[in-house]
Amino acid sequence: MNRIDLFSPFRLDLLDLPNRIVMAPMTRNRAGSGNAPTVLNATYYAQRTGAGLIVTEASQVSPQGVGYPGTPGIHSAEQIAGWKLVSQAVHAARGRIFLQLWHVGRISHPSLQPNGDLPVAPSPITPAGQAWTLDGMKPYAAPRALETEEIPGIVEQFRQGAANAKKAGFDGVEVHAAHGYLLDQFLRDSTNRRTDRYGGSAANRARLLVEVMEAVAGEWGGARVGVHLSPTNVAFNDISDSDPSHTFSVVVRALDRLGLGYLHLVEPGPADPVAPGPRLDAAFFRPLWRTALIANKSYDLPRANKALADGSADLISFGTLFIANPDLPERLRRGGPFNTADRKTFYGGGASGYTNYPRLES
């Protein structure tokens, strides 16, 4: 039997991926007017089509879902047209691309919300820290708890976003349920203090995510839908859980029953502090998940190949390395050299630090 490594092909539904390298979703804050993607964004993604699969930056499914300036959406005609520029450019370069669907929940600010409304959340708990607004950094506002009868509207926002992604020409979609945004806020007991059917037990806290995934799969078919989870969340967006191994075991088992295409898992990184309890990595969740598993967090080539060879993951996603190295798969194949990412240009701006990183010489 041939050894599986990063450069082995992989079959994802009817998509033949030439390698097991995934470009991770990364917010870059470079959308144009109306939060619509532009030719600049199309160039950025087309440069990185050496990846077996590209997952786009998170894209809000409604005006209510906006959390930062300059992030793209997938809820207007202009945004659909902008994303079509991206998908066409990627396909012209023989790439494959999924759109990530997003609602930030409480990680927003009234100045970014329609009519200056309060951000919504499972419970009215204010996150620590500050929101990035059009007028600079401002303290987060106390969010408004969603009423039970409003929750089907959240599910509908994701369903419509998935339908719009199909209109925009994508190959599939990934639902963002990680990093302290709305769906993750429902999953964790630090942010979900509800007493209705969407709160309390881990199964109840998972209910909204399951309903969203069912609705999105209804638009695409489960095999073209992925889900993004971050059971180990280190110091980001003020979110935690009292028993993450139990909570996310319940969540992953519930999602596994839906026949989705993949689970995209953010693991503890090699440099992350060691938390008490089980290490919530790909090996922990592998027995609970039957389809493809994408592992993410600070992978290099040896560590990636080990995870693939031992079967704990099927694909590996890369973030910062893809920002600085548009031809990352070829650089990994050669063992480098790798461009250094300029962190000052990660968020916002124009082509500098976005589309001007050099490629290897032919």
Order of alpha helices (4+ residues) and beta strands (2+ residues): beta-beta-beta-alpha-beta-alpha-beta-beta-beta-beta-beta-alpha-beta-alpha-alpha-alpha-beta-alpha-beta-alpha-beta-alpha-beta-alpha-alpha
